[in-house]
Amino acid sequence: MSSPNVYQRLNIARDIFHQRKLKKSGHNKFAGYQYFELGDFLPQINSIFHSVGLCGVISYDSEVASLTITDVDDGTCIVITSPMVEANLKGAHAIQNLGAVETYQRRYL
């Protein structure tokens, strides 16, 4: 039997991930809702990807953020993209707004 391809590995990883009981540690006090911080799920994803033979790398350019998921055995990959937009946080410097955009993109990708 052949080894799973990148799509099969991603489906296995998704199944494992959805069996985990994650807690939302972020809280938006203004709007009154809870949300996932990167630290709530990234360590879980990294561990799962390692166990099923995947590697995820995020990259950014001025137009698009990309998540490239690579099968570590054969090098095939899946690329998931999202358009880039600006963040305008009150009282923040440009670099802080850039960091906010990148953090949101990582969370959504």
Secondary structure, 3 states (H helix, E strand, C coil): CCCCCHHHHHHHHHHHHHHCCCCCCEEECCCCEEECCHHHHHHHHHHHHHHHCEEEEEEECCCEEEEEEEECCCCCEEEEEEECCCCCCCCCCHHHHHHHHHHHHHHHC
